[in-house]
Amino acid sequence: MTKWTITPAAGDGPYYVRLAEAIEQAVEAGAIASGDKLPPQRNLAYDLGVTIGTIGRAYSLLRERGIVSGEVGRGTYILGQDTTSAPGAGADHFSERYAGTRHEEAPRDKLRLDTTAAPDIGQGPAIGAVLAAIVTEHPLEVASYSRSHPAHWLEAGQRWLSRNGWSPAPECVVPTHGAHAAALAVVSAVTAAGDRIAFEALTYSQLSRATRLIGRRTAIVACDEQGMVPEDFERVCAQQHPKLAFLMPAAQNPTLAVLPEERRRAIAEIARRHGVWLIEDEIYGVLSEDPTPLVASFAPERTFVVGGLSKSVAAGVRGGWVACPPHFARRLKVTHKMTTGGISFVLAEAGARLVLSGAADEIRRSAIAEIRERQGLAETILAGYDVASHPQLPFLWLKLPEPWLSGTFKNAALREDILIDDEDEFKADRLERTFHRVRIAFSSSGRREVEAGLRRLRRLLDSGAAGYGGED
């Protein structure tokens, strides 16, 4: 038995939602104090006569709302709610709301299977030579602020973003500090506080959190194994009137869905009919080499195409670009400066030189070859389980067998010294649907370490949740 139980809030909604609301109300009323530890999930489930999964979903919802924080091996604790006292009060509450479920500071000695940065294929010396040349040849530019965008920076962006018969005009290209900075600059340029932005239910959620941080609201569009569902996009546009929609058509993160051409055409037409701007994120497109025409081909007047070097060349270079509809480049240049502090000459020049010299493409091809080898290892080691994957993309989307929950499996993996991402990391907003999946990435550690980690995860899966003795 637990030290206390709490009665779910009255109503017709899902039990776990009403339970989370009751706990939140108790915290607000002071019945449960900051720092209190919630009962272990299995104990509370026994007391209330429900499944552990129901309690797990309630706790996950509380975590998403910034009410609690979970610590592996220690339990789930109420976060501080008083933000009016000493400086720094409420910082944990803020972090829980916007940081997601991934470790910001990765625990030491853990295998990182939670990041999709470009694999190390020996690109360091080539990048080092480029950086050394820039410092030698441009000492004044390195020492000062960048106040202009040289033509070759725009040419590099044009070359890197051009795919499948679509190519932006150089004057429509803006260099950025990566694809995330590019997308956030677009959000800042074409929306205002209070506007809604449409996201797929599962997506690159760091952008959805960033947009909420600057006062935008989220509209969720249904997705399936092929990506965003046009009919639901039409419904959201008609009912919630979003100003902007974010898409990853070439390779969706984390589901790996590739949006078919007919859906791209439909979404472009729906966006045109409802006056919705589009961000087409191509960060994985240069790896997947998907031949489908870009959404920008069907709606060039309203589509911003963003891309960068982080997944295919080197994440530390922070090279990125956004291709804008006509007459928007100046606005994007200003908003990128306002949201980032201004472009780094060293990084922008390095990205341009890597692309224009052909070195970026050489590294990209080597990265694809390495990813293929690792993806083959993952397919072999996890054979028999439901896995969505792509031969040229550095992660997979694993369906967990019964009775595993996403968060529980993530915690069990951590006890095996492995960091992976649970499904909550990719939810654009609060969702009632549970997918029972985790994302496992395999690009940022050595191949042997990745193989060993995948084998440990396989043993964990085979043992079943009964073999995991962890606390909530």
N, C-alpha and C positions, 0 to 999 in steps of 0.2 A: 504493500500500500504506500502511496505517496503522502507527504506531509500535508498536502492540500489538493483539492480538486476545484474546478470551476465549471459552472453550467454554461453551455453554449448560448449565445444570444438567440432570442426568439426570432422566428421567421421561417421562410420557405427555402432559403438559399442552401447551398452545399454545407454539410456539417462542419467541414474543416474551416470554411470561411467564417461561419458563425462562432466557432471556437476561437479563432484568431481575433475576431472583433471583441469577444468577451474578455480575452486577456488584455487586449489593447485598452479597453475601457477600464479594466481594473488597474492598469498602470497609471492611466490618466487620473483616476480617482485616488491614487496613493495606496490602494489595497495591496498592490505588489510594488515593492520599492526598487529603485535603481540598484543594480548589482545583485539582485536576487537571482538565484539559479532556478530555472524551470525544472519540473520533474523529468527524469529520463523518459524517453518516448514510450518504451514498453510498459513502464509503470503507469503512466497516465492512460495509455490505451486500455490497460486492464481495469483501472478504476472506472473509466467511462464506458467500458463495454464496446469499444470500437477497435479497428485494426491499427497496427503501428503505422501503416501507410497514411491513414487519416491524420494521425498526430504529426507525422513528418511533413505533410502538406501544410498543416496549420503553422508549424514552426517555420517552414520555408516562407510562407506568406508574411509572417511577422518579421523575418529577416529582410525581405524585400522592402517592407515598410520602414525599416530602420529602427524597429522596436527592440530587437535582440541581436546578439552576436553569438555564433557558435564556435567553440574551441574544441578541436579534436582531443579526446581523452579527458576533457574537463567538463563538458556539458554546454548548455545554452543559458545565457545570462541576459538580464534586462539591461539595456544601455541607459546611460544617463539622459534624462529628458529635460533638465534645467539648462537652458541656453542663455540665461540672463545673468548668471553669476560671474565667476572668475573668467578672465580671458582664456580662450581655448575650450571652455565648457561646451558640450554638445558636439565636439569634433568627431567623436566616434559615431554618433548618430548620423552626422552628415556623411561620413565616409561610407557607412553601411548603405546609405540610400543611393550613392552614386558610383561606388567603386566596383560593385558586382561581387561575384563569389570567388574570383581568382585572387591568389596571394599577391599583394602588391610588393612585399618583400619576401622573395621565395626562401623557404627554410633551407639552411645549409645541407649539403650532402644529399639533396633530393634530385632524382632524375626528372628533367623538365620535358614532359610530354604534353605541355599546355601552351606551347607557342609555335607559330608557323613561320617564323623568320627564315630567311634564305639559309640553306645548309652551308656549312663551311666546306667548300671544295677547293680551298687554297687561293681564294681571291684576294687575301690580305695584301700580299706584295704588290699586285697590280694596282690596287686602290691606294696603297701607300706611295707608290711612284707618282700617281696622279696628284695626290695631296702635296707631295714635296715639290713638284713642278709648279703648282699654283702658288705656293708660298714664295718660291724663288722668283717667279715671273711677275707676280702682282703684289708686292709688299704694301703699297699704298692702299689698294682695295681691301686687303686682309685687315689692315689696321683701322679701317673706317667703316661707316655704314653703307649698305648698298641702296642707292637711290634711283637706279635704273635697271632695266632688264635687257641685257645685250641680245642682239638678234639670234645668236647661236643658242642661247638658253631656250628661246621659243622654238627654234628649229628642232632641238633635241626633244622637246615635249611633243611636237608634231610627229616626229618619227616614232617615239615610244608608244604613243596612243593610237596611231593609225593601225587599223585591222579590218580585214574582210571587206575591202573595197571602200571603207569609210576613212576619211582623213580630214582633220581640222585645218583651217587656215592658220598660218603661224601667228597672225595678229589676234587670233581668238584664244591663244594659249597663255596661261599664267603659271609660272613656276611656283611651287609651294613646298612646305616642309612635310612632304608625304601625302598619302591619299586621305588620311583622317583630317589633316589641316585643310586640305582642299575642300572636302565635303562640308566641314564646319564653316568655312568661308562662304560657301554657296548658301548654306542655311541663313547665315547672318545677312547676306546680300539680298535675298528674295523673300524673306519672311520677317515678321515682327513678333514681339512678345505676345503670347496668347494664341498665335496661329498653330494649327495642327499640321503635323508631318506624318505621312503614312509610312509604316514599316510593316514588313512581314512579321508574323508572330515570332519566328525565330530568325535572328539576323545578327549582324555585327552590332551588338548592343552597346558598345562603348560610344557609338555615335548617338544612339537614342538617348543615352544618359546625358551626354554632352548637350544635346539640344534641350533637354529638360532643365539642365543647369542654367541655361541662358533664357529660360522662361517660355520655351515652346511646349506644346502639348503633343501627345502621341495618339495616333489612330492606328489600330491594328487591322491588317488585311490577312485573310486566310491564305495559307499556302499548302501545297500537297507535294507529291514526289517530283513534280515538274516545276515547282516554284510558285510565284504569286498567281492566285486565281483571278482572272480578269473580271468574272462576274461579281466577286466580292469586292474587288477594287471599285467597280462601278457603284456598288451599294454604299461603300464608305465615302466615295466622292459625293454622292447624292445626299447622304444623311449628315456627314460630318464636315464636308467642305474643306479638305486639307489644301494647303497652299503648295505642298511639295511632297513628293514620294521618293523613297530611297530604294534602289534595286541593285541586286548583284546577279545579273542574268547569265553571265558566262560560267560562273561557278559559285553557288550560294554557300555562305558560311553560316551554320555548320553542316547543312543537309547535303551539300554537293549537288543540289538540283541544278539542271541546265534548262533555262527557259526556252521553250520551242519558239520557232519563228512566228507561228500564228498567234501565240500569246503576246509576243513582243509587239506585233502589229496592233493587236487589240488594246493593249495597255497604252500604247502611243496614242491611239485614237480616243480612248476614254479620257486620257490626260488633256488632249486638245479640246475635247468637248466641254470639259469642266474647268478649263483654265488652270491646270495643275502643272507645276514645274517638276522635272525629273532629274535625279542624280543617278547616273549609271556608273557603278563602281566596277572598274576593270582590273583591280589589283591582282586577282587570280586568273584573269583572262589570258595574260601573257604566258602563264604556265600551262593552263588547260589547252590552249590553242584551239578553242572551240570555233568552228567555221561559220556559225550562225551570224547573220548580219546584226550589227549593233542596234539597240533601240534608237540611238541617235540617227541612224539611217532613215527611220520612219518618222521621227519628230525632231528634226534638227533645230527648230526654232525654240524649243523649250527644254532640251536635254543638255545637262552638264556631265561630261565624261571625266572621271577622275581615275588616276593611276599613279604608280610609283615603283620604286626599286626594292622595297622592303622584303617581298616574298621571293623574289627571283634573282636579286643581285647581292644586296647587303642592307639589312635593316638600319645599321648605324649611320649610313650615308644620309638618310632622311630625304632622299630625292623624290620629288613628286611633281605632278602637273595637273591642271584642270583645263579642259577644252570647253569654251563657253559658246552659247548661242551668239550670233552677231551682235556687236555693240555692248557686250557685257564684260569684256576683259578689263576695262579700267575699273569698273565697280568691284570686280573680284580682286584686283590688285590691291585696292584700298582696304577691302574687308579682310583680306589675308594679313595685311600689315597691321590692322587694328587688333585682330584676334591672336596674332603670334608675336608681334613686336617688330616684324620686318624680316625679309628674307636674309639668310646667311650667305654671303658671297662665296665662302669656301665650299659650302655644301651644294649650292646651286651650280657653281662652276664645276665641281667634281662630278655631279650627276650629268651635266651636259657633256663633259669630256668623255665620260664612260660610254654614253650612248653614241655620240658622234664618231668616236674612234672604232666602234664595233666591239669594244671590250665588254660592254653590258650584255650584248647578245651572246657572246662567247660564254660568259659566266652563266647566263640564263640557260643555255643549252646544257652546260655541265650540271647545273642544279637540277634540271629536269631528269637527266640520266641518273643522278644520285637518288632523286625522289622515286623514280621507277624501281630502283633496287630495293629501297626501303618499303615501298608500298607492296612489292612482291613478298617481302618477308612478313609483313603484317597480314596479308591475305593467307599465307601458308600457316602462320602460327595461330591465327584466329579462325581457321577453317571450321565450318559447322555452325558458326554464330551468324546472326543477321547483321551484316556490315555493309553500309553504303560507303563506296570509295571511288576514287578516280586514279588511273595509273600515273598521272602527272601532278597530283595535288598532295600536299604534305600532311594530310590528316584524314581520319575516317570517322564515321558517325555510327557508333555501336549501339544496337538494340540490346538492352539488358534482359537476360532470362529471369523468369519468376524465381524468387520474390524480390529481387534486387530493386531498390529505388536509386535514382540518379545520384542524389546527395550521399546516400549511404555507401554506394560503390566508390564514389570519389574519396570519402573518408577511409574506406578500406584500402584503397590504392595508396593513400598517403601513409598508412601504417606499413606499407611495403616500400616506402621511400620513393613513391612515384607521384608526380603532380599531373593531374588531368583536369579537364573541365566538365562540370556537370551541366545539365540542360539549362539551369537557371542563369548561367553566365550569358546565354544567348537570347533570353526572352526580352523583347522590346518593352514590355510592360507587364503588369500583373495578368496572369492567365489562369483560368480554371483547368485547362487541359494539361495533362501530364503525358510526356512522350516516353519516359523510361529509357532515355538514351544519354550517352556521354560522348564527348569528342576526344579522340586520342590523336595527338599530333606527333610527328616523328622526324622533324627536320633540324632541330637545334642542338642535338647531342650527337656524339659519335655513333657510327652504325652499329658497332658491337654493343654499346650501352643501350641503344634502342632495342636491339634484338633481345638482350637480357631482360629489359623492362617489359617488353611485350610477352615474353614467356612467363614472367611473374604474374602479369595480368591474366593470362590464360589460366594459370593454376588457380587464381582467385575466382575466376568465373566458374571453373569446373567444380570448385569446392562448394559453391552455393553460399547464400547469405548465412546459412546456419554455421558455416565455418568462420564467420566474422564475429568476433566478440566485442567489437567496439561499442562505446557509449555513444549517445546522440551527440 
